[in-house]
Amino acid sequence: MSSARGDSEILIAGAGIAGLATALALARSGHGVTLLEKRSGVSQDGAGIQIGPNGSRILQSLGVTAKLQGKIAQPSAIRVMDGVSGRNLTRLPLGETIERRHGAPYWVLHRADLHEALLTCVETHPNVTICYDADVVAARSDDAGVTVGLSSGETIEAALLVGADGLWSTVRTRVMGAAPLVFTGKSAFRALLPAAAAPPSISLSDTTIWLRPQAHVVHYPVRGGDELAIVAIFDDQALGETWAGDADKTAITARTRHVASPLRDLLQQPDRWRQWSLYTPASAVTWTSGRIVLIGDAAHPPLPFLAQGGVMALEDAVILAALLQNASPAQLPERLQRFEAIRRPRTTRVMQASARNGQIYHQDGWKRRARDAVLAATPPHILMQRYDWLYGWTAAGELHRAGVIDL
Ligand SMILES: Cc1cc2nc3c(=O)[nH]c(=O)nc-3n(C[C@H](O)[C@H](O)[C@H](O)COP(=O)(O)OP(=O)(O)OC[C@H]3O[C@@H](n4cnc5c(N)ncnc54)[C@H](O)[C@@H]3O)c2cc1C
């Protein structure tokens, strides 16, 4: 495995949402791309994903939508419920309302379906090569290009390396020297349930969020409505640290005894739960070093309380591809720095807003009562307008604001 140094070949470490979308965006603008994935195939643990209009717009522009036919559901609202009393706190319009406002839909789907759709587009593009069992362990950048080392002992030379290797990024830690992540004390549990097995009072069409002190639960339809994806997140150090491991079902049932009965009935249904303990960077991470750049969770992993980590990876993909268009090999380091300068403010804002949502969702006592009063008193369309900065994002707008007109 090797390629000539200084040519236009781009290496991407990691074939998750960030790596696949970036490979596709770069290939479509004429670059030769090699994706290095450490697993033996592209797979995604069984779970759902919500894609706001800022993400669906990108999937549409990359030509991925046709591959998602029949796999997507479009919830008509986000229903916010009190997880203890079962009271409806507010109902935020999605469906046609959000699509009209932002010019793109709000989708919910199974992660495996999103990965498969991206992978099909990438595999059928003549400019992309995918190498599995390719575990990136080292990288060096110099004036002529990058040299990337694999755990097999092989080395590869190319024009640049994109580190899209996720939350536990080797490129971030070994190459950029970033500090280890810190456990937040919060853990997410995820399960999938056939829609037919859900209790009758559970919505099968909307995204529903149940709020309870120190915890919340989200569920929404996936597989075109055939299944329900469920995520339960608890503030609880005692749950320990596990990443994508099988969870003991009793850990959830023991923590949801005092919740509204429809929610308790729902949480008792799935046979299999998996746990993701939630981590955050100890300090800001540098994303660029010469001809090496981090994107997606490797660069800016948000907590999942805004459902935007995967969407930020899609945004990174199209902005990076736009900035690398027509770049000569000598211009690459400067283009990567521009990428970091453009993307950092937005991804920082998303990380901060996600963390803040987590606090608001899990509030107790007077803060909880104040939150519920605000939700009850504020018209839903006003609550949704607070997210215009998030869902109304376009690549053209971001590049224009950054003064990028001369590429
Ligand atoms: C509970 C929970 C719910 C979430 N819900 C949402 C949501 O609704 N909407 C949303 O947009 N986001 C959501 N997210 C966030 C989203 O899952 C992530 O932000 C997204 O998956 C990041 O994609 P990525 O490609 O950067 O990383 P990953 O998906 O982690 O992909 C990294 C890839 O790199 C590979 N890799 C790792 N190391 C190496 C190496 N050394 N060499 C080669 N390959 C390597 C891995 O095998 C993997 O394939 C959620 C996250 C959690 C935890």
Ligand as a Chemical Component Dictionary entry (heavy atoms), coordinates in Angstrom:
data_LIG
# 
_chem_comp.id                   LIG 
_chem_comp.type                 NON-POLYMER 
_chem_comp.pdbx_formal_charge   0 
_chem_comp.three_letter_code    LIG 
# 
loop_
_chem_comp_atom.comp_id 
_chem_comp_atom.atom_id 
_chem_comp_atom.alt_atom_id 
_chem_comp_atom.type_symbol 
_chem_comp_atom.charge 
_chem_comp_atom.model_Cartn_x 
_chem_comp_atom.model_Cartn_y 
_chem_comp_atom.model_Cartn_z 
_chem_comp_atom.pdbx_ordinal 
LIG C1  C1  C 0 -26.172 8.401  22.789 1  
LIG C2  C2  C 0 -25.779 9.175  21.558 2  
LIG C3  C3  C 0 -26.780 9.671  20.725 3  
LIG C4  C4  C 0 -26.439 10.425 19.603 4  
LIG N1  N1  N 0 -27.437 10.914 18.803 5  
LIG C5  C5  C 0 -27.120 11.669 17.717 6  
LIG C6  C6  C 0 -28.148 12.187 16.868 7  
LIG O1  O1  O 0 -29.343 11.926 17.066 8  
LIG N2  N2  N 0 -27.782 12.982 15.805 9  
LIG C7  C7  C 0 -26.458 13.255 15.532 10 
LIG O2  O2  O 0 -26.161 13.955 14.563 11 
LIG N3  N3  N 0 -25.451 12.753 16.330 12 
LIG C8  C8  C 0 -25.763 11.974 17.387 13 
LIG N4  N4  N 0 -24.762 11.458 18.178 14 
LIG C9  C9  C 0 -23.349 11.774 17.849 15 
LIG C10 C10 C 0 -22.839 10.931 16.678 16 
LIG O3  O3  O 0 -23.048 9.560  16.925 17 
LIG C11 C11 C 0 -21.349 11.164 16.472 18 
LIG O4  O4  O 0 -21.086 12.546 16.539 19 
LIG C12 C12 C 0 -20.908 10.650 15.107 20 
LIG O5  O5  O 0 -21.138 9.266  15.009 21 
LIG C13 C13 C 0 -19.426 10.965 14.891 22 
LIG O6  O6  O 0 -19.029 10.424 13.655 23 
LIG P1  P1  P 0 -17.483 10.238 13.330 24 
LIG O7  O7  O 0 -17.443 9.694  11.943 25 
LIG O8  O8  O 0 -16.744 11.479 13.653 26 
LIG O9  O9  O 0 -16.973 9.141  14.369 27 
LIG P2  P2  P 0 -17.330 7.588  14.458 28 
LIG O10 O10 O 0 -18.742 7.348  14.078 29 
LIG O11 O11 O 0 -16.896 7.155  15.807 30 
LIG O12 O12 O 0 -16.422 6.893  13.353 31 
LIG C14 C14 C 0 -15.027 6.739  13.517 32 
LIG C15 C15 C 0 -14.555 5.624  12.607 33 
LIG O13 O13 O 0 -13.129 5.583  12.667 34 
LIG C16 C16 C 0 -12.701 4.242  12.817 35 
LIG N5  N5  N 0 -11.389 4.295  13.485 36 
LIG C17 C17 C 0 -11.146 4.560  14.797 37 
LIG N6  N6  N 0 -9.827  4.566  15.029 38 
LIG C18 C18 C 0 -9.223  4.308  13.851 39 
LIG C19 C19 C 0 -7.863  4.184  13.450 40 
LIG N7  N7  N 0 -6.859  4.342  14.338 41 
LIG N8  N8  N 0 -7.586  3.908  12.141 42 
LIG C20 C20 C 0 -8.591  3.743  11.233 43 
LIG N9  N9  N 0 -9.897  3.837  11.565 44 
LIG C21 C21 C 0 -10.212 4.134  12.847 45 
LIG C22 C22 C 0 -13.799 3.586  13.640 46 
LIG O14 O14 O 0 -13.779 2.181  13.491 47 
LIG C23 C23 C 0 -15.040 4.230  13.022 48 
LIG O15 O15 O 0 -15.500 3.530  11.896 49 
LIG C24 C24 C 0 -25.074 10.682 19.304 50 
LIG C25 C25 C 0 -24.064 10.158 20.126 51 
LIG C26 C26 C 0 -24.415 9.405  21.240 52 
LIG C27 C27 C 0 -23.317 8.843  22.105 53 
# 
loop_
_chem_comp_bond.comp_id 
_chem_comp_bond.atom_id_1 
_chem_comp_bond.atom_id_2 
_chem_comp_bond.value_order 
_chem_comp_bond.pdbx_ordinal 
LIG C1  C2  SING 1  
LIG C2  C3  SING 2  
LIG C2  C26 DOUB 3  
LIG C3  C4  DOUB 4  
LIG C4  N1  SING 5  
LIG C4  C24 SING 6  
LIG N1  C5  DOUB 7  
LIG C5  C6  SING 8  
LIG C5  C8  SING 9  
LIG C6  O1  DOUB 10 
LIG C6  N2  SING 11 
LIG N2  C7  SING 12 
LIG C7  O2  DOUB 13 
LIG C7  N3  SING 14 
LIG N3  C8  DOUB 15 
LIG C8  N4  SING 16 
LIG N4  C9  SING 17 
LIG N4  C24 SING 18 
LIG C9  C10 SING 19 
LIG C10 O3  SING 20 
LIG C10 C11 SING 21 
LIG C11 O4  SING 22 
LIG C11 C12 SING 23 
LIG C12 O5  SING 24 
LIG C12 C13 SING 25 
LIG C13 O6  SING 26 
LIG O6  P1  SING 27 
LIG P1  O7  DOUB 28 
LIG P1  O8  SING 29 
LIG P1  O9  SING 30 
LIG O9  P2  SING 31 
LIG P2  O10 DOUB 32 
LIG P2  O11 SING 33 
LIG P2  O12 SING 34 
LIG O12 C14 SING 35 
LIG C14 C15 SING 36 
LIG C15 O13 SING 37 
LIG C15 C23 SING 38 
LIG O13 C16 SING 39 
LIG C16 N5  SING 40 
LIG C16 C22 SING 41 
LIG N5  C17 SING 42 
LIG N5  C21 SING 43 
LIG C17 N6  DOUB 44 
LIG N6  C18 SING 45 
LIG C18 C19 SING 46 
LIG C18 C21 DOUB 47 
LIG C19 N7  SING 48 
LIG C19 N8  DOUB 49 
LIG N8  C20 SING 50 
LIG C20 N9  DOUB 51 
LIG N9  C21 SING 52 
LIG C22 O14 SING 53 
LIG C22 C23 SING 54 
LIG C23 O15 SING 55 
LIG C24 C25 DOUB 56 
LIG C25 C26 SING 57 
LIG C26 C27 SING 58 
# 
